[in-house]
Amino acid sequence: MFGSNILEVAIGIIFVYILVSTICTAVREGIESRFKTRAAYLEQGIRQLLHDLDGNGLAAALYQHPLINGLFNGNYTPGKQTTDPDLLSKGGDLPSYIPAKNFAMALMDIAANGAPTNAGNSSAGAAVINLATIRNNVAAMDNLPVQRILLTAIDNAQGDLNKAQKNIEDWFNSGMDRVSGWYKRSTQWIIFWIALAVTVLLNVNTISIVKYLSQNDTARKLVVERASVISKDTTYRNKDYKTAKAELDGLKLPIGWDNGFESVEINPSAQASVWNTFLGPLLGLLLTAFAATLGAPFWFDLLNKVMVIRSTVKPHEKSGEEASRDPQKPQPQVVYINPTPQPTAGVITPGTNTTEPDGCEAVPTQLTNDEDLPASKGGMD
């Protein structure tokens, strides 16, 4: 049962990581809804893409275009001029997502009819958006890098307006890949600090939990049973903070600060030492925090894999090892004892023929007397 115990402890730890990761993700989403960091990162990425770092030129014209302005409420306000956005940059009312098609069409319209929106470019007399109109009016944008990009997109389209629009969309999407990299890196840092705060506030110590589960069979079985149910629920990874927190409290594990500072000790009954009161608790809390940064989906996938391994180990332990079936193994010889005494081999009993040279029991037969034999015929004279 040693192997299955290790797997069950691992399942318990993974389940705890799932719950802590879900709590951290819920907190992160709450912070995001408050600061709208995605919108701030998108706005700064567009300013860099359009070579308008102060946000008072082409970037402002783009955000004020009806195709973009309709995606958010309020007016456009440029963000800070920084190389990378801050971890908790505020996006205000700006949109967190702009479709590539809207971006390309708005930029082509600005190139053909100018900005801002007025009666001239919003009436039937406005210039028709085609490759010739864009090429002739692109200089009015007063943005040399973007002008060259648009001219390149037009020339590579070979007279096809839809192909030119597709080229601009691809350029926008490639620029947004950089923005996505910013956001992912910042999210990892934010999740880590959130995980560290949640881990300390809830006192979720990986080392203490491993020790507890390995010594308490009842608690381990209950956690494994609950984890087995959760692993089959594909919607659980989207649960909110309250659900995950209630689930974590219901496991009755050694977490929390009910016993004050003693709750952080690896072994409260042991003598005070640097490992027991400082290094062990610090390492256990950091392990939980780092694990939570991997996210609940990662731990869900790992939980399902460990469950499969456990399902193969358990039946093997219950059935035990089968006896060897080697055909070359010598079999015990069975000896049958005949209770009837057997005559000595080679001895003839009168009136019977019981001679058997091989020692087997003979079948008695009646001998014929000489005088009863028939007369002989033939022979030698």
N, C-alpha and C positions, 0 to 999 in steps of 0.2 A: 504493500500500500504506500510505500515511500514515494514512488513516482507520481501517483495520483494526488497525494497531498501537496506536492510541489506545484502541480498544475492548478489545483484548487486555490492555493495561495496566490498564484499568478493571476487567475481569473478575478479574485477579489480585488487585487491591486489595480488591474485594468479597469474594472468596474468603477472604482473610486476615481480613477483618472478621467473616465467618461463624464462622471457627474461634475467634477471640478472644472473640466474643460467647458461643459455646457454652461455652468455658472459664469465663467469668464467671458464666454462668447456673448451671453445675455448682457453682461455689464458693458462689454465693448459696443454692442449695438445701441445701448442706451446712451453712451457717450457720443456715438456717431450721430444719433438723431438730435442731440443737443448742439453739437459743434458743426455738423455737416462737413466733415473733413474731406469727403470725396469730392464735393463741389469745389472746395478750395484748391484741391490738387488739380482738378480738371481745368479750372480757370487759369491757374499758373501755367499748366502745360500748353494751353491754347495761346497764351501771351508769348511763350517762348517759340511755339511753332510759327506764329505770325510775325515774329521779330518785332514785337511791340511790348517791351518789358514794363513800361510805365502804365500800359493799359489805357492810353488816351487816344490811340490811333485806330488801326485796323481791328484790334481786338474789341474795342468799344463799339465800333460799327457793326461787327459781327454779332455781339450780344444784343444790340439794339435792333437787329433785323427781325422782322415779324416771324420768320421761320425758327429763330432761336428764342426770341423774347417771349414767344407763346409757351415755352417750356417752363417758365418760372414767373413768379409774381414780384412786383417791385422793379426797381431800377438797377442798372449795373453799376457796381462799385469795385474798382480794381483792388486787388490784394497787395501784399507787400512785395517789394522787389528783392527776392532772395533766389539763390541758386536752387535750393530744394525747400519745399514748404515745411513749416514747423509740424511737430507731431500732432498738435491739437489746433491746427489752423481752422479758422472759422470761415465757412462758405456762405453764411447769410442765407439769402433766398435764391441763390444761383442754382441752376440744375446740376444734379449729380451725374447726369448722363445726357449726351447729345448724340443723336443718330448721325452716322457718317453721311447719309444722304442729305439730311438737313444742312449739315456743314458745307458740303460741296455746292448745293444749290444756292445757299445764301452767299457764298463767296463768289460764285459765278455771276449772280445778280448784282453784287456790289461792283464787280469789275465792269459789268456792262452798263449799269444805270447809276452807279455811285451811291453815296450815303451822305446824310441820313435819309430816312423815308420822308418824302414830300409829295406835293401834288404832281410834280413833273414825272417822277419815276413810279407813281402809283396810279396812272391813268392809261387810257388806251394809246396815248401818244408816246409811251415809254418805249425804249429800244427793245427790239426782239432779241431774246437771248439766243445767240448762235455763235459759232466759232469766230466768224468775221467781226461781229460786234464786240465780243470780248477782247479780241486781239487789238482792235482799233482804240478801245477805251481803257485798256489795262493800265496805261501810263498814268491815268488820273488817280490811281490808288496811292501813288507816292510812297511805295514800299518796294524797293528794288528786289530784295530776295524773293518776296511773294510773287512779284510780277514775273520774274524769271521762271519760277515754279509753274505758274499758270501757262506761260508760253510753251514750256516743255511739255506739259500735259496736253495742250492743244496740238502741238506738232506731232506727238506720238500717237494721237488719235486718228490721224490720216483722214480728216474730214468727218469723223463720226462724233457727234455731240455727246451721245451716251458713253462712248469710250473715253472721251475727255473727262466727263463727270466721274467715271469709274477710276480714272487715274488720280483725280483729286481725293476721292474717298480712300484709296489705298494709301496715299500720302498722309492723310489724317489718321488712319488706323495705325500706321507705323509709328507716328508721333505719340499716339495714345498708349502704345505698348510701353513706352518709357514712363508715362504717367502711372500705368499699372504697376510697374516695378517700384516706383516711389511709394505708392500706397501699400503694397504688400510688405515692404521693408518696415515702414512706419507702423503698420498693423502688428507685425511680429514684436516690435519693441513695446507697443502699447499693451498687447496681450500678455507679454512677460511681466510687465510691472503690475498689471491687474492680477495676474496669477499669483505673483509674489504677495500682493496685499491680501488676496482672498485666502491664500494658504496660511498666512500668519494670523489673520483675523479668525479663521476657523480652526487653526492649529491642526492641519492635515499633514501629519508626519508619516512619510512612506515607511521609514524604518520601524516606527512604533506599530504601524498597522501590520506589517509583515510579521513581526514578533507575536502580535496578538493572534492573528489568524493561524499561524503555525502551531500555537499552543492551545487553541480553543476550537475543538472539533465542531461543537454546536453552532458557534458563530460562523465558522467557515462554511458549513453546509447551507446555512440560511443565506449567506451572501452569494454563494454559487447558484443556489436555486433562483434567487431574484435576478442574478445576471443572466441566467439561461432564458428567463422570460423576456428580459429587456433586449437581448440579442436578436430576438425574432421580431421586434417592433421597429420597423424601418422609419417610423415617424418620431421616434423618441429623441433623435439627435436634434430635432427642432423644438424641443421643449423649452419653456421659459425658466426664469430664475427660481420662482417659487416652487415649481415642480421638482427641479433638480435638487434644490436645497432640502425640501421635505424628504426626498428619497435618500439623500445622504444622511440626514438625521435618523431616519428609520432603520439604518443598518446597525445602529448601536455599537459603533466602533470607537476606539479610544481617540476621539477628536474633540475639539472644543477646549474651553478654559474653565471647566467646572471645578477643577481642583487647584486653580491658581497656577503659579509657576511650576508646581510639581507635574502638571499635565504635559509639560514639554520634555520632561526627562525620559530617556529611553527605557530605564528600569527604575521606577520610584522606590522600590525596596532595596536597591543596591546602594553601595556606599558612594558618596559624592566623588565624582572624578571629572576631568576635563572632557572626556568622551561622553559621559552620561549626561552632563548638564549643559555642554556647549557644542562641541564638535558634532556629536551624534544628532542632536536636534537640528542644528544648522544644516547639516548634510541632508537630513530627511525632508526638511522644508524646501530646500533648493531642488531636490529631486522631483517633488510634487509640482513645483512651479515650472521647471523646465518641461516636464511631461505635459502640463496643461497647454503649453504653447504649441504643441503638435496638433491640437484640435480634437474634438470629439469624433469626427469621421475616421481619423487615423486609428483611434483606439477601438472604435466599433469594428473595423475590419480585422484588427488583431484579435479582438475578443472572439469573433466568429471562427477564426483559424484555430485558436487554442481550444475552443469548444469541440471542434472536429477531432483534434488530437486526443482530447480527454475521452471522447466517445469510443475511441479505438483502444485506449489503455485500460479502461474500466472492465470491459468483457474479458480481456486477456487475464487480468488479475483474478477475476472470479472463477474462470475455468481452470486455471493452473496449468502445469505442464502435463502433456499426455505421455503415456508410457511408450517406451521405444518399441517400434515394430520392425526391427532389423531381422530379416529372414535368416541371417546367418547366426543369430544368437542360438546356442545349443538348447534344445528342448529337453526337459526331464524324461528319462526312459521309464516306461511303465512295464512292470514285470508281473505277469499273471501266474499265480501259483495253483497248480492242479492238486487238489486234495487226494486224488487217487494215486497210490504208489505206482510207479512205472517200472516195468521189468528192465533188467540189465540189458544193455545193447548187445546184440550178437548171440543171445541165449535163446534156444528154441524150446518152447514148452510142448510136451507131447500132445499130439492131437491138434495142435494149432501151429500156425506160422506167424510168429510175432517178432521175427528178426527185423530190426530197423537200424541200419548202420548209422543213421543221422540222429538217433536218440528220440525221434518222434514216436508218438503212440501208434502202434500198428492195429490194423483191423483184423480180428481173428477169422481164420478160414479153416474148413475141414479137409484133412489130407485123405487121399485115395490109397487103399491097401493094394499090395502087389497082385494078390490073386484076383482082384476085381478089374485089373487092367485088361484090355483086349489083346488077343494073340497077335504077335508081330508078323508082318508079311515081308517078303523079299529078304535081302541079306546076301551073304557070301556063302558059296558052297565050299 
